[in-house]
Amino acid sequence: MQTSNVVERAKELDDMRKVRLLKPNEVDFDKYLKANDVSQKIREAQIWLDELKQEIHHPVHEKFTTMPWSKTHSTFQFRQGEVTLYAGSNGGGKSLITGQIAMGLIKQKQKICIASFEMKPKRTMYRMLRQFAGENIDAPRFTGKDRYLEKLLARLGVFVADKLWLYDQQGTVTSQQVIAVARYCAMELGVQHFFVDSLMKCVPGEDDYNAQKYFVDELTALARDHNIHIHLIHHIRKLASEEIMPNKNDVKGSGAIADQVDNVLMVWRNKKKEHDMHLKGSADKFTPDAMLMCHKQRNGEAEEWYNLWYNKDSQQFIDSHDAVPMAFDDKGEF
């Protein structure tokens, strides 16, 4: 796939400051590494009684956001102060699915930051641009490719303005750096959703279960203390067959990872259908291309499985075999 033209034009988004890049040297890690001073957490009981009285007389409905697929709205929501774990095999579509979820959250006027340690920001933006376009932007259906891309980039710039930040750091980082960046985003930028891709880049030792447990514990405390939602991407162990649907017990590393988070979503790619398409040239169109399986939910139904179909041109996962790619900014033709 040729992405050079799109990548070059993506620089314009930086120039317009539509997409904010957070450089590692911009964050005072020491300042944001620790939670607020303990003295700020010790409060007289009367304060809680006053807040309880206020809540009884003027109840506040819990705020939550949803995934972009309508079939999920009634059974799964993202709540403030929680952590959601996405787990699946290598190459199983976790980053594409979470990228699409991030786009859906921006559509709901949420501020998000993506800390991907496996993909450069320009590549992340390219994939999001293609999902935003709802088609293959390297082979657009419009004549005049340059004009098409200019307008598409401008549209995306308006869509993400003051709502999307990317942490510009690839490779292995320390768990403390990630905690500091997430806290900085919550306290200084007002970010409501923080994506970490992936856990193993933050805790390099696959068998360092204590470090994994500590990191996830820190994430859950941070989400709760700052009332944000943290999205954590992780891998599963190698299964006997690619056709086996994983469950939360297949999460790689410490069992405490799935135990500590609030929600567990397993991502499964239907490799058998892909093989049938490759060998036979056809497959049952009603059989899903992927499944997003909720194996744990702190609030709500625990076992919810969502069938998804993959639209190759847009790199979107859609609700049914005959659904069209979803629109994020409700714009029509150019």
Helices and strands as residue ranges (DSSP letters): H 4-15, E 20-22, G 24-26, H 29-33, G 38-40, H 45-57, E 64-65, G 70-72, E 78-79, E 83-88, H 94-107, E 112-116, H 121-133, H 145-160, E 164-167, H 175-184, I 185-189, E 193-197, H 199-202, H 209-226, E 229-235, G 248-250, H 256-260, E 263-269, H 271-280, E 290-297, E 304-311, E 316-318
